[in-house]
Amino acid sequence: MSARNDVAPDTLGVELAEDGIVVEYTDGREAYYRGVPKKVTGTLRTQPGKLVQVLVTDPTETEGVMMYVNDRDSHDEILESTGIGRVLLNPGEEEELFPGVTVRLAGHSVEVEADPEVARGRVFVFSEDGRGEASYELVGDE
């Protein structure tokens, strides 16, 4: 197995639909995240062992950037060809992915905090494994 590294994201196309979110990768393929994201205020803590992806849209909600958090399966070249970024964290480490969006590794769980006003767009988190997927939108205090 080759080493995995942090990978910088590219701008991706985003379509917010009534029943999910479509992300268009830079290689032309699309991923569809089913379901209306559950709104979360404060810190989102994912279940241990999930693949966690963070998507931040621009103010027009038609483009965005996506980061995988601690994905050790995808090869660097695949991520680079799709425009998806990656950050690798050790337990207890924290990193600001984008202005207003912070992730940390808490045990085997990923915690995500966001201030959508600072991020200047909407902040979505997708959490999935072989048994299912969940989607969330981090919102400010209402």
N, C-alpha and C positions, 0 to 999 in steps of 0.2 A: 504494500500500500504506500503510495507516495504521500509526502507531507502536505498538509492543508494549511492555507494561509488566509489572512484577511484579504478581502477583495472589495475594491471600491465599486459602488453601484453606478449605473447609467440611468438616464431618464427613460421611463417606460410609459406607454399609453395606458390610460385607465378609463374604464367605463363603469359608472355606478348605476346598476340596474335595480329594479324593484325587488328582485329576488336573489341578489348577489352582486359580486364584483368581478369584472373581467380585467385581467392584466395582460397587456400585449408586450411580449419580450422583444428585445432588439433583433432577434433572429426571425421575427414574424409569427412565431407560435403564440398561442394564447392559453392562459390558465383561468379557470372559472372557479371562484370561491362561492359555494352555494350558501344561501340563507342570508337573512337580514342580520347584520352584526348586532350583538347585544351591547348596549351602551354601558360603559364602566367609568366611574369617577375614582380618582385616587390611583392606587397601585394595582395592576393586574398581575396575579401570580398564576402561572400556568401549571398544569399537572406535570409531575416529573416524567422525563423521557419523551416528551413531545417535541416535534420539529416546530420551531417557532419562527414566524416570518413577520416582519414589521413593514407596513406600507404607509408612506406619508404622501398625501396628494399635494399638488400645488393649489393656489387659491381658486383656480378655474375648475378643479376636480377632474381634469381630463388627462393630466400627467402626474407622475409620481416617481418615487424611488423606493426600492424594496431591498431589505436586508434579511438574510438568514442569520439566526443567532445560534451559534454552536453546532451548525451542521457539519459533521465530519464525514459525510458520505459523498457529497458532490465534489467532483474534481474542479480545481481552479479554472481550467480551460472551459468547462461547461458553464460555470457561472459567468465568466467573462464574455462568452458568446451570447448569453441570454440577457445580460445587463443587470443581473441580480448580484447584490453585494453580499458579503459575509463578514461577520465578526466572530472571533473565537475568544471565549472568556474562560478563565480559571475560577474555581469556587471562590466566592467573595469579591470577585472583580466587578467593576462597574464601568460603563462607557457611555458617553453621549453619542448616539448614532447620528443624530441631526440636531440642530438647535431646538431645544424644548422636548427632546425625546431621549430618555435614558433607559438603558437595560442593565440588569445585574444578574449574576448567577448566584442563586440562593440554594445551596445543596444541589439537587438535581432538577430544580425548578428554575424557570426564567421569570424575573420580575420586570415589568415595563411600566414606566411612568411617563406621562406626556402632558404638556401644556399646549393645546392646539393653537392658541393665539400666538405663542412664540414660534411654533412650528409653521405657522402661516398656511395651514391646510388641515385636512382631516387625517387622523392617525388610526390605522386599523392594525389589529394583531390577529394572525391566523395561527392556530395550534392544531397539529394533526399527528396521527400515527396510523398504523394499519387497522385500527378499530374504529376510527372516526375523526371528524374534524369539527372545530368550533371557530367562530369568528367574533371579534369584539371591536368596538369603536371606543377609543379613549376620549372622553369629553371633559371639559372643564366643569367646575362646580356650577350647578345651575341654580 
